[in-house]
Amino acid sequence: MPLDTTVSLCLSTALSVTTLAASQVFKAQLAETKGMTILAGGLCALLFMFLLTAVGNLEGVLLGKGFELRIFPEVVFSLLVAMAVAGTVHRVSITCCLVFSVMILYFMNVISARTYASHSSAAEPVKTEKKRRK
C-alpha cells in the first residue's frame, strides 16, 4: 500500500532527521573500529535515501505529480549532504557512504522502472522467413 505524497514527505523527513541525529549522537562509537566506520557509511547511505525521497516528494507536492528527479541537482545534493554527515564521523565513512549510496540509487532506479514503466504492448518485430527455392 503506497503512501500519499505528503505523508511520505513527512515520514522521509522525520527519518532523515532521526538518522542524522543518530549518526551525531553515536559519532564516537561509530569511529572506534573499522567495522563501525563501515556501518557509519551505511547509515549515511540510508540518510541519502531518506533525503532523496524527501526531496522528490517535496517537488512532487510543489511542482505536480509528473515531475521526475534528476541527477543534478536532486541526487547530487542528497549525496553531498550524506557524504558531509559521513565526514563528520570518519574519513573512511565518506567512501563507504558513496559506494552504498550508488548501490541504493541503482536499486531505487530498478524499483522505479518496474513500478512506473508504461506497460504498452509494443509490437515485436516480425521475423520473415526467406523463401527457399527447390
C-alpha positions in Angstrom: 0.0 0.0 0.0 1.7 3.2 -1.1 1.6 6.3 1.0 0.2 9.6 -0.1 2.9 12.1 -1.2 2.5 14.4 1.7 2.6 11.6 4.2 5.7 10.2 2.6 7.3 13.6 2.7 6.7 13.9 6.4 7.9 10.4 7.1 11.0 10.6 5.0 11.9 14.0 6.5 11.4 12.6 10.0 13.6 9.6 9.2 16.3 11.9 7.7 16.4 14.0 10.9 16.4 10.8 13.0 19.3 9.3 11.0 21.3 12.5 11.1 20.8 12.8 14.9 21.7 9.1 15.5 24.9 9.5 13.5 25.9 12.5 15.5 25.0 11.1 18.9 26.9 7.9 18.3 29.8 9.6 16.5 32.4 8.4 18.9 31.3 4.8 18.9 31.0 4.7 15.1 34.6 6.0 14.7 36.1 3.4 17.0 36.7 0.3 14.8 36.9 -0.5 11.1 33.6 -2.3 11.1 31.8 0.6 12.8 33.2 3.1 10.3 31.7 1.0 7.5 28.4 0.9 9.4 28.5 4.7 9.7 28.9 4.8 5.9 25.8 2.5 5.6 23.9 4.7 8.0 24.7 7.8 6.0 23.7 6.0 2.8 20.3 5.5 4.4 20.3 9.2 5.1 20.9 9.7 1.4 17.9 7.5 0.5 15.7 9.3 3.0 16.8 12.8 1.8 16.3 11.8 -1.8 12.8 10.6 -1.0 12.0 13.7 0.9 13.3 16.0 -1.9 11.4 14.0 -4.5 8.2 14.2 -2.5 8.6 17.9 -1.9 9.0 18.5 -5.6 6.0 16.3 -6.2 3.9 18.4 -3.8 5.1 21.7 -5.1 5.5 21.1 -8.8 3.0 18.3 -9.5 2.9 14.6 -10.0 4.7 14.4 -13.3 8.0 15.9 -12.0 10.9 13.5 -12.0 14.2 13.5 -10.0 17.3 14.2 -12.0 21.0 13.5 -11.3 21.7 17.2 -10.9 20.6 18.9 -8.6 18.5 16.5 -6.5 20.7 13.4 -6.4 23.9 15.3 -6.2 22.5 17.5 -3.4 21.3 14.5 -1.3 24.6 12.7 -1.9 26.7 15.7 -0.9 24.7 16.1 2.3 25.0 12.4 3.2 28.7 12.4 2.5 29.2 15.5 4.6 27.5 13.9 7.5 29.6 10.8 7.0 32.7 13.0 7.0 31.8 14.2 10.5 32.1 10.6 11.7 35.2 9.4 9.9 37.0 9.8 6.6 36.6 6.2 5.6 32.8 6.6 6.1 32.7 9.0 3.2 33.9 6.4 0.8 31.6 3.7 2.2 28.7 6.2 2.0 29.4 6.9 -1.6 29.6 3.2 -2.5 26.5 2.2 -0.6 24.6 5.3 -1.9 25.4 4.3 -5.5 24.1 0.8 -4.8 20.9 2.2 -3.2 20.4 4.6 -6.1 20.7 1.7 -8.6 18.1 -0.4 -6.8 15.8 2.6 -6.4 16.0 3.1 -10.1 15.2 -0.6 -10.8 12.2 -0.5 -8.5 11.0 2.8 -10.0 11.3 1.4 -13.5 9.3 -1.7 -12.6 6.6 0.3 -10.8 6.2 3.3 -13.1 7.1 1.9 -16.5 4.4 2.1 -19.1 3.1 -1.3 -19.9 2.2 -0.6 -23.5 2.3 -3.6 -25.6 4.9 -2.8 -28.2 4.7 -4.9 -31.3 7.7 -7.2 -31.5 9.5 -7.2 -34.8 8.1 -9.8 -37.1 10.6 -12.4 -38.4 10.2 -13.0 -42.0 11.3 -16.3 -43.3 13.1 -16.3 -46.6 11.5 -18.4 -49.3 13.7 -21.3 -50.3 14.0 -22.4 -53.8 13.6 -26.1 -54.6 
